[in-house]
Amino acid sequence: MLKWNDYSFRWKFAHCVLKILFKIVAGVETLNFERLKIPNKPAIIVANHSSYMDPPLIMGFWNREIFFLGHAGLFKNPIFGGFLKFFNGIPLPKGYRKAYKLLDRGYDVGIFPEGGRNRLPEVKKGAFKLSKDTGCPIIVFGIYGNRGRAFKKVFKWIFKRELKLVYLKTLYPENYKDEYEMMEEFKNLMLNFLQL
């Protein structure tokens, strides 16, 4: 299993800066983390998706180097796309092939199963198929307080301190018949968390 010294400097830098910013500026609460048992193997990190700030939020509070799969359209702009790639962003759909290699090398992979922002109860199977194929567990987080327009969102972060990152459950692929059963579990966890 990879150790801190194995991680890239750019990830270490981003992780530390983001953690400080989210803690000080947004007052992020991390809930149920005491229940999270970090597996001694690569993991697939999933969460609900309501903002472009979701990946940086997870990156700031997940203590292992993580690569996020994202919609190919985000990478079309050479400047913004280059920035995303520099900080471990990988465009879909080709990114799935790379995800298998990254997990095999010991890195964690982040995926938002909705396939876009605010699409629940729509869920895509990619993360769950990846888990069944590789045997890597899925760690499910819920993100609360990250919806809305940028100005309102930042206002709520600073003054209402509403942003929360909540550990919900770890899904072990051997406990599920197939990826579709894992999808349903994720969807139910999210719908209950968000009370949709």
C-alpha positions in Angstrom: 0.0 0.0 0.0 1.3 3.5 -0.9 2.6 5.7 1.9 2.7 9.5 2.3 6.2 9.7 0.8 4.9 7.9 -2.4 2.4 10.7 -3.1 3.1 13.5 -5.6 4.2 16.9 -4.3 1.3 18.6 -6.2 -1.2 16.5 -4.4 0.3 17.0 -1.0 0.4 20.8 -1.6 -3.3 20.9 -2.8 -4.4 18.6 0.1 -2.9 20.7 2.8 -4.0 24.1 1.3 -7.5 22.9 0.6 -7.9 21.5 4.1 -6.8 24.8 5.7 -9.0 26.9 3.4 -12.1 24.7 3.9 -11.6 24.6 7.7 -10.9 28.3 8.2 -13.0 29.9 5.5 -15.9 27.5 5.2 -15.8 26.0 8.7 -16.4 22.5 7.2 -17.7 19.9 9.6 -16.5 16.3 9.0 -19.1 13.9 10.5 -18.9 10.2 11.3 -15.2 10.0 10.3 -14.6 8.1 13.6 -16.6 5.2 12.1 -14.6 5.1 8.9 -12.1 2.3 8.8 -9.6 3.1 6.1 -9.0 -0.1 4.1 -5.5 -1.3 3.6 -6.0 -1.4 -0.1 -7.0 1.1 -2.8 -10.6 2.4 -2.6 -13.2 4.1 -4.8 -14.5 7.3 -3.2 -18.1 8.3 -4.2 -20.4 11.1 -3.1 -23.4 13.1 -4.2 -22.5 15.9 -6.7 -23.9 19.4 -6.5 -21.0 21.7 -7.2 -17.6 22.1 -8.9 -16.2 22.4 -5.4 -17.1 18.8 -4.5 -13.8 17.3 -5.7 -11.6 19.9 -3.9 -13.6 19.4 -0.7 -13.0 15.6 -0.8 -9.3 16.1 -1.8 -8.8 18.4 1.3 -10.1 15.8 3.8 -9.1 12.5 2.2 -5.6 11.7 3.4 -4.5 9.5 0.5 -3.7 10.7 -3.0 -6.8 10.5 -5.1 -7.5 10.8 -8.9 -11.0 12.1 -9.9 -12.8 11.1 -13.0 -14.7 14.0 -14.6 -16.9 14.8 -17.6 -14.8 15.3 -20.8 -16.3 18.7 -21.4 -14.5 20.1 -18.4 -11.2 19.4 -20.0 -11.9 21.1 -23.4 -10.5 24.4 -22.3 -6.7 24.0 -22.5 -6.0 26.2 -19.5 -8.7 24.9 -17.2 -8.4 21.3 -18.5 -4.6 21.5 -17.9 -5.2 22.7 -14.4 -7.6 19.8 -13.7 -5.1 17.2 -15.1 -2.3 18.7 -13.1 -4.3 18.1 -9.9 -5.2 14.5 -10.8 -8.3 15.0 -12.9 -9.0 12.4 -15.6 -11.5 12.9 -18.5 -14.2 10.4 -19.2 -15.0 8.0 -20.8 -11.4 7.0 -21.5 -10.6 7.7 -17.8 -12.2 4.4 -16.8 -9.4 2.4 -18.4 -6.9 4.5 -16.5 -8.8 4.1 -13.3 -8.2 0.3 -13.4 -4.4 1.0 -13.8 -4.4 3.5 -10.9 -6.2 1.2 -8.5 -3.8 -1.6 -9.5 -0.9 0.8 -8.7 -2.4 1.5 -5.2 -4.0 4.9 -5.8 -7.6 5.8 -4.8 -10.1 6.9 -7.5 -13.0 9.4 -7.0 -16.2 9.2 -9.0 -19.5 11.0 -8.8 -22.0 8.3 -9.8 -24.7 10.8 -10.8 -22.7 11.5 -13.9 -23.3 15.2 -13.4 -24.5 17.7 -10.8 -27.9 17.3 -9.0 -29.1 14.3 -11.0 -30.3 12.0 -8.3 -32.0 9.6 -8.4 -30.2 9.0 -11.7 -27.1 6.9 -11.0 -24.6 5.4 -13.5 -23.0 2.1 -12.9 -19.3 2.9 -13.7 -18.0 3.2 -10.1 -19.8 0.0 -9.0 -18.6 -2.1 -12.0 -15.1 -0.8 -11.3 -15.5 -2.0 -7.7 -16.8 -5.5 -8.7 -14.1 -5.9 -11.3 -11.2 -4.9 -9.0 -12.4 -6.0 -5.6 -11.8 -2.4 -4.3 -14.3 -1.2 -1.7 -16.4 1.9 -2.3 -16.4 4.6 0.4 -19.6 6.7 0.4 -19.6 10.3 1.5 -22.5 12.7 1.6 -21.9 16.4 1.0 -24.3 19.0 2.5 -24.4 22.7 2.0 -22.7 22.9 -1.4 -25.7 23.7 -3.6 -26.7 27.0 -5.1 -25.1 29.9 -6.9 -21.5 30.7 -6.1 -22.2 33.9 -4.1 -24.9 32.4 -2.0 -22.9 29.3 -1.5 -19.8 31.2 -0.2 -22.1 33.4 2.0 -23.5 30.3 3.6 -20.0 28.8 4.0 -18.6 31.9 5.7 -21.5 33.1 7.8 -23.8 30.1 8.4 -21.0 27.4 8.5 -23.3 24.9 6.8 -20.8 22.9 4.7 -20.5 19.3 5.9 -18.7 16.2 4.6 -20.3 13.1 6.1 -19.1 9.5 6.0 -22.0 7.3 5.3 -20.9 3.7 4.6 -18.3 1.5 3.0 -19.6 -0.9 0.3 -17.6 -4.1 0.0 -18.1 -5.7 -3.5 -18.1 -9.2 -2.1 -21.3 -8.4 -0.1 -23.3 -7.6 -3.3 -24.5 -9.8 -6.1 -23.6 -7.4 -8.8 -22.9 -3.7 -9.6 -26.7 -3.0 -9.9 -27.2 -4.0 -6.3 -24.4 -1.7 -5.2 -26.0 1.1 -7.3 -29.3 0.7 -5.5 -27.5 0.8 -2.1 -25.7 4.0 -3.0 -28.9 5.6 -4.3 -30.8 4.7 -1.2 -28.0 6.1 1.0 -28.0 9.3 -0.9 -31.8 9.8 -1.0 -32.0 9.2 2.7 -29.1 11.6 3.4 -30.5 14.3 1.2 -34.2 13.4 2.1 -35.2 13.6 -1.6 
